[in-house]
């Protein structure tokens, strides 16, 4: 069970309770947060909060997140874009809007639900029942390549490569603002944001080592750039946090960049386009690539100089 004791500041003032909860806990679904309210797990000034209650500056807000009961993850007939498959691994091209593995408020429609339908029991079990086969993840609104393992030996082998940062992971993004240098590296620790639960941040006190290499591929209209980012480490939201910190937030990223942008995008323009590693059985280097998704290509055409 998790508890949060918050004194409302300007970020909460004059907002409805249900809207404030959705902003603060953006990794939980609205139905999950509605149930918290219905069950009396949200108190404002020691009284059960109604969804429509408007918060005043200085209000005391107490939130209890109950322990999640074990759930059975159901296989679902979700179409998957399989780039490659053999006896050890599956390379999946994930679409925008798909969550990788089940979590509170997202127990259906995930990549894992689809994997369980298409591959049944042929997935590694190292990461438990909620994440069978999952070695690494990408954000819900990030598209592109993921490797999934069919057995524990392959999973262990790839996890070791992740640990020593030897896996090739190249991402393509559109970011704000022209660069003074066409290539660079961001070497700054990333950890949980000190005051905003939904964010990660450059955190010198509690952050973990994080390195992102970036290269400008093309200048675009309206002070945007197409860039390639190569991960040396793999922290949560790493590229999004690093690029925002150096004043080049990703287009469409309302969490780390401008809240309003002119292209009505669903989340950040970020695509995992290249994935390479030593194969667990052949012990040879293999590399896979994925074209930019259609929405990304259309946007680039709009922004061509």
NORCORWO-V901926 format. One record per residue. N is the residue number from 0. RES is the residue in three letters. PHI is phi in radians with two decimals (none if undefined). PSI is psi in whole degrees, -180 to 180 (none if undefined). Layout:
n = {N,N}
res = {RES,RES}
phi = {PHI,PHI}
psi = {PSI,PSI}
//
This chain:
n = {0,1,2,3,4,5,6,7,8,9,10,11,12,13,14,15,16,17,18,19,20,21,22,23,24,25,26,27,28,29,30,31,32,33,34,35,36,37,38,39,40,41,42,43,44,45,46,47,48,49,50,51,52,53,54,55,56,57,58,59,60,61,62,63,64,65,66,67,68,69,70,71,72,73,74,75,76,77,78,79,80,81,82,83,84,85,86,87,88,89,90,91,92,93,94,95,96,97,98,99,100,101,102,103,104,105,106,107,108,109,110,111,112,113,114,115,116,117,118,119,120,121,122,123,124,125,126,127,128,129,130,131,132,133,134,135,136,137,138,139,140,141,142,143,144,145,146,147,148,149,150,151,152,153,154,155,156,157,158,159,160,161,162,163,164,165,166,167,168,169,170,171,172,173,174,175,176,177,178,179,180,181,182,183,184,185,186,187,188,189,190,191,192,193,194,195,196,197,198,199,200,201,202,203,204,205,206,207,208,209,210,211,212,213,214,215,216,217,218,219,220,221,222,223,224,225,226,227,228,229,230,231,232,233,234,235,236,237,238,239,240,241,242,243,244,245,246,247,248,249,250,251,252,253,254,255,256,257,258,259,260,261,262,263,264,265,266,267,268,269,270,271,272,273,274,275,276,277,278,279,280,281,282,283,284,285,286,287,288,289,290,291,292,293,294,295,296,297,298,299,300,301,302,303,304}
res = {UNK,UNK,UNK,UNK,UNK,UNK,UNK,UNK,UNK,UNK,UNK,UNK,UNK,UNK,UNK,UNK,UNK,UNK,UNK,UNK,UNK,UNK,UNK,UNK,UNK,UNK,UNK,UNK,UNK,UNK,UNK,UNK,UNK,UNK,UNK,UNK,UNK,UNK,UNK,UNK,UNK,UNK,UNK,UNK,UNK,UNK,UNK,UNK,UNK,UNK,UNK,UNK,UNK,UNK,UNK,UNK,UNK,UNK,UNK,UNK,UNK,UNK,UNK,UNK,UNK,UNK,UNK,UNK,UNK,UNK,UNK,UNK,UNK,UNK,UNK,UNK,UNK,UNK,UNK,UNK,UNK,UNK,UNK,UNK,UNK,UNK,UNK,UNK,UNK,UNK,UNK,UNK,UNK,UNK,UNK,UNK,UNK,UNK,UNK,UNK,UNK,UNK,UNK,UNK,UNK,UNK,UNK,UNK,UNK,UNK,UNK,UNK,UNK,UNK,UNK,UNK,UNK,UNK,UNK,UNK,UNK,UNK,UNK,UNK,UNK,UNK,UNK,UNK,UNK,UNK,UNK,UNK,UNK,UNK,UNK,UNK,UNK,UNK,UNK,UNK,UNK,UNK,UNK,UNK,UNK,UNK,UNK,UNK,UNK,UNK,UNK,UNK,UNK,UNK,UNK,UNK,UNK,UNK,UNK,UNK,UNK,UNK,UNK,UNK,UNK,UNK,UNK,UNK,UNK,UNK,UNK,UNK,UNK,UNK,UNK,UNK,UNK,UNK,UNK,UNK,UNK,UNK,UNK,UNK,UNK,UNK,UNK,UNK,UNK,UNK,UNK,UNK,UNK,UNK,UNK,UNK,UNK,UNK,UNK,UNK,UNK,UNK,UNK,UNK,UNK,UNK,UNK,UNK,UNK,UNK,UNK,UNK,UNK,UNK,UNK,UNK,UNK,UNK,UNK,UNK,UNK,UNK,UNK,UNK,UNK,UNK,UNK,UNK,UNK,UNK,UNK,UNK,UNK,UNK,UNK,UNK,UNK,UNK,UNK,UNK,UNK,UNK,UNK,UNK,UNK,UNK,UNK,UNK,UNK,UNK,UNK,UNK,UNK,UNK,UNK,UNK,UNK,UNK,UNK,UNK,UNK,UNK,UNK,UNK,UNK,UNK,UNK,UNK,UNK,UNK,UNK,UNK,UNK,UNK,UNK,UNK,UNK,UNK,UNK,UNK,UNK,UNK,UNK,UNK,UNK,UNK,UNK,UNK,UNK,UNK,UNK,UNK,UNK,UNK,UNK,UNK,UNK,UNK,UNK,UNK,UNK,UNK,UNK,UNK,UNK}
phi = {none,-1.94,-2.22,-2.25,-2.06,-2.13,-1.77,-1.08,-1.97,-1.10,-1.22,-1.77,-0.97,1.21,-1.68,-1.14,-1.03,-1.12,-1.20,-1.11,-1.11,-1.10,-1.23,-1.34,-1.92,-1.32,-1.64,-1.85,-1.31,-1.12,-1.15,-1.13,-1.22,-1.09,-1.15,-1.00,-1.14,-1.09,-1.50,1.36,-1.57,-2.17,-2.01,-2.08,0.95,1.19,-2.13,-0.98,-1.57,-1.50,-0.95,-1.50,-1.06,-1.62,-1.53,-1.88,-1.00,1.64,-1.03,-1.68,-2.04,-2.02,-2.15,-2.04,-1.77,-1.13,-1.04,-1.39,-1.19,-0.96,-2.17,-1.67,-1.47,-1.56,-1.10,-2.33,-1.37,-1.77,-1.06,-2.13,-1.62,-1.57,-1.43,-2.78,-2.65,-2.52,-1.26,-1.93,-2.38,-2.27,-1.83,-1.96,-1.73,-1.42,-1.44,-1.16,1.56,-1.70,-1.36,-1.27,-2.34,-1.04,-2.71,-0.87,1.52,-2.37,-1.81,-2.46,1.32,-1.54,-1.02,-1.09,-0.99,-1.20,-1.07,-1.14,-1.26,-1.40,-2.11,0.85,-1.61,-1.54,-2.39,-1.12,-1.95,-1.07,-1.58,1.50,-1.19,-1.42,-2.34,-1.10,1.42,-1.44,-1.66,-2.55,-2.38,-2.26,-1.10,-0.92,-1.69,-1.63,-1.75,2.09,-1.51,-2.36,-1.80,-2.10,-1.84,-1.63,-2.56,-1.19,-1.12,-1.12,-1.08,-1.07,-1.12,-1.29,-1.09,-1.12,-1.19,-1.06,-1.12,-1.76,1.08,-1.75,-1.43,-1.45,-2.38,-1.96,-2.08,-2.11,-2.55,-1.88,-2.21,-1.35,1.35,-1.20,-1.68,-1.43,-2.14,-1.40,-2.43,-3.02,-2.42,-1.94,-2.10,-2.46,-1.20,-2.10,-2.60,-1.11,-1.07,-1.14,-2.19,-2.07,-1.03,-1.40,-1.99,-1.74,-2.79,-1.16,-2.34,-1.25,-1.43,-2.10,-1.36,-1.85,-0.88,-2.56,-2.32,-2.18,-1.75,-2.28,-2.53,-1.39,-1.65,-2.85,-1.45,-2.14,-1.08,1.01,1.21,-1.74,-2.36,-1.58,-2.22,-1.95,-2.08,-1.99,-1.46,-1.65,-2.13,-2.41,-1.47,-1.00,1.04,-0.96,-1.11,-1.08,-1.21,-1.09,-1.19,-1.13,-1.12,-1.64,1.26,-2.31,-1.07,-1.37,-1.05,1.62,-1.51,-1.36,-1.40,-1.92,-2.11,-1.02,-1.19,-1.92,-2.52,-1.46,-1.97,0.91,-1.55,-1.69,1.41,-1.18,-1.48,-2.56,-2.33,-1.41,-1.66,-2.37,-2.41,-2.41,-2.90,-1.39,-1.18,-1.11,-1.76,-1.36,1.07,-1.90,-1.28,-2.19,-2.45,-2.18,-2.36,-2.40,-1.14,-1.04,-1.11,-1.01,-1.09,-1.19,-1.12,-1.09,-1.15,-1.08,-1.11,-1.07,-1.72,-1.08,-1.30}
psi = {133,142,145,128,110,136,119,132,-161,-26,-22,-25,133,8,151,151,-46,-37,-41,-41,-42,-36,-40,-41,66,-5,1,148,160,-34,-37,-43,-35,-39,-38,-45,-46,-34,3,23,5,118,138,118,45,15,145,130,136,148,-34,-5,132,136,141,151,132,-10,146,120,122,124,131,123,107,157,138,125,147,137,152,122,121,136,141,141,74,127,134,141,95,115,-35,148,140,-161,-15,-38,160,131,120,138,103,135,166,142,-5,127,142,-52,156,146,168,125,-8,73,3,162,9,168,-40,-41,-42,-42,-41,-32,-47,-27,1,-117,6,54,147,153,9,-40,15,-180,-29,-18,51,129,-12,118,-42,169,164,159,158,-44,9,136,167,-159,137,146,135,140,143,-15,163,-32,-45,-40,-47,-41,-43,-35,-36,-38,-39,-41,-33,10,37,-1,135,123,107,132,152,136,157,127,162,147,131,152,151,-27,144,-15,154,179,139,117,85,137,144,134,-176,140,137,-25,-15,105,-30,-6,154,169,160,119,101,-26,-49,6,164,150,130,130,127,128,136,154,133,123,-34,138,142,173,163,31,25,159,145,125,158,132,131,126,130,-33,178,66,158,128,27,-53,-43,-43,-48,-46,-37,-38,-35,20,30,59,156,140,131,-11,95,-12,-44,-9,-164,140,-35,134,156,1,8,51,154,86,-176,148,91,127,125,96,-23,133,122,146,170,125,137,-26,-48,-21,24,153,132,148,138,150,157,133,154,140,163,-43,-36,-44,-42,-40,-40,-39,-41,-34,4,138,none}
//
